[in-house]
Amino acid sequence: MKEIPEALVAADVESWSDEFDVVVVGFGIAGGCAAVSAAAGGARVLVLEKAAAAGGTTAMAGGHFYLGGGTAVQEATGHPDTAEEMYKYLVEVSREPDLEKIRAYCDDSVEHFNWLEALGFQFERSFYPGKVVVPPGTEGLSYTGNEKVWPFTEKAKPAPRGHSVPVPGELGGAAMVIDLLLKRAEELGVTIRYEVGATNLIVDGGAVVGVKWKHFGETGCVKAKSVIITAGGFAMNPEMVAEYTPALGRKRRTKHHGEVEPYILGNPNDDGLGIRMGVSAGGVANGMDQLFITAAAYPPEILLTGVIVNNQGQRFVAEDSYHSRTSAFVLRQPDQQAYLIVDEAHMEMPAMPLIQFIDGYETIAEAEEALGIPAGNLAATLQRYNENAAKGEDPDFHKQPEYIAAQDTGPYAAFDLSLGIAMYSGFTMGGLTVSLDGEVLRADGSVIAGLYAAGACASNIAQDGEGYASGVQLGEGSYFGRRAGTHAAAR
Ligand SMILES: Cc1cc2nc3c(=O)[nH]c(=O)nc-3n(C[C@H](O)[C@H](O)[C@H](O)COP(=O)(O)OP(=O)(O)OC[C@H]3O[C@@H](n4cnc5c(N)ncnc54)[C@H](O)[C@@H]3O)c2cc1C
């Protein structure tokens, strides 16, 4: 990792600008929850926020929170769930499941749901049944992961756990929760300084005892018993993206505008400085090469009755997977190329096509030639798929029956899912290794006294795009942010 900021030595600090019990770096979902929890625990809390307003990437988010185990919305809409089934599911989808964290997250999920609502809002007691990226209305519950996708259907009883804030539409819903956290922070006497960025940690022996800050041309050092880093991920740092998650930096070739920049999701302060500051004090980063990157093939969900094949004409994923799972599999295919093929009877043009419509072909042989698939391969794949579909089966990828339908009525439409062609967007998943209570850990597993991290700059439950469910980042950022704040206040 390059450009690690220097960790300053406390003895070299000539004067301290302030002294607080807890300093929180960044007011997004994790920082907001950490700050109010620390203050509720009796600590004097200062938040340094680099931007002119709170919110960060959280304020751009749609507003799914992954919660379960029998929340009031699940109960009201007739979707029974238990902490045990939620635990089994999250363990199954995680690449390196941290059993202790997943157990706590699931066991506490109903309490956490209640805590979020006690900020001053209600998740609507309603269910959206369709398969979409974000429910179009204000429905409070939907499936946002792979719960109904094989093999997870065999590992845990499916339940919808994507809880959406009551704001319609794609983006910005979670800003509502930031406003409520700001209100709570004010009631609890939290001090917030805007346009003040943390630049360096200050250490004394092995412990973190403060933070250096910058406000335009002015700098200073604030003393603290604990520092909680909640400064977001590194998607906006091109050097770090090139080093760890190059797929996120890959330009896209378009029909009319030549090569265009990839669509990276985040706020400009997602520059990885929080992670790098943690490393400067002895912390280690985990899962830095993992990312959420996606170009959803749905809605409309009828397209998922088709087949997704690589450039050899072979299927490689259950087409009804959560979109970032499908995308993770696309990235592992030869040349990171893939195509969705549907016949005329199942073709519907997406209202917002993220995957690129290529063309329609009278015959499969024409499609193979146009797409550069070896002659006969796609035909063989479709023949097998259609034979099984006639029996309502998909023995190869176990697609759910509602998405199985023979594709045998030409002409055939082809969509391009290839990286560099389809409209992929994404953000980074790696972050500082932390304990259950957000304490930043060294490589040997020991705790760095006085240093915590939560949210997108920490590595907890959201680990990769393959296992991701929408809502896990806001869910875990708020939950582990709370834990870090409470633990720091108790020091
Ligand atoms: C379009 C979009 C939609 C999404 N939808 C969802 C969703 O529905 N559900 C879900 O779970 N996840 C979603 N995500 C992901 C989720 O929004 C983020 O993972 C999450 O908000 C990160 O929260 P955070 O508190 O860690 O960071 P942020 O919300 O980014 O907060 C970090 C804060 O730290 C500040 N900061 C940075 N550096 C410094 C510094 N040096 N000093 C002081 N302050 C600093 C930043 O300005 C920022 O305010 C979405 C993401 C995007 C982009």
The ligand as an ORCA input file, in Angstrom:
! r2SCAN-3c Opt
* xyz 0 1
  C     -25.445      4.619     -5.127
  C     -25.204      3.744     -3.938
  C     -26.249      3.017     -3.411
  C     -26.036      2.178     -2.312
  N     -27.088      1.540     -1.759
  C     -26.898      0.799     -0.644
  C     -28.001      0.220      0.038
  O     -29.164      0.427     -0.302
  N     -27.723     -0.569      1.117
  C     -26.448     -0.786      1.573
  O     -26.278     -1.499      2.551
  N     -25.403     -0.201      0.974
  C     -25.596      0.597     -0.096
  N     -24.526      1.212     -0.674
  C     -23.221      1.111      0.000
  C     -23.249      2.004      1.232
  O     -23.870      3.215      0.903
  C     -21.871      2.302      1.792
  O     -21.125      1.128      1.942
  C     -22.003      2.953      3.160
  O     -22.840      4.073      3.077
  C     -20.662      3.362      3.729
  O     -20.897      4.012      4.952
  P     -19.690      4.609      5.773
  O     -20.271      5.229      6.982
  O     -18.657      3.583      5.955
  O     -19.040      5.696      4.814
  P     -19.644      7.098      4.278
  O     -21.118      7.120      4.320
  O     -18.987      7.386      2.973
  O     -19.127      8.137      5.357
  C     -17.756      8.428      5.472
  C     -17.614      9.888      5.821
  O     -16.250     10.144      6.159
  C     -15.866     11.386      5.631
  N     -14.394     11.379      5.525
  C     -13.627     10.696      4.645
  N     -12.330     10.913      4.904
  C     -12.269     11.736      5.971
  C     -11.206     12.319      6.711
  N      -9.933     12.074      6.405
  N     -11.507     13.142      7.744
  C     -12.799     13.403      8.076
  N     -13.845     12.889      7.402
  C     -13.582     12.037      6.372
  C     -16.589     11.467      4.317
  O     -16.695     12.798      3.863
  C     -17.939     10.846      4.677
  O     -18.862     11.806      5.109
  C     -24.740      2.048     -1.764
  C     -23.685      2.787     -2.292
  C     -23.912      3.641     -3.362
  C     -22.789      4.473     -3.856
*
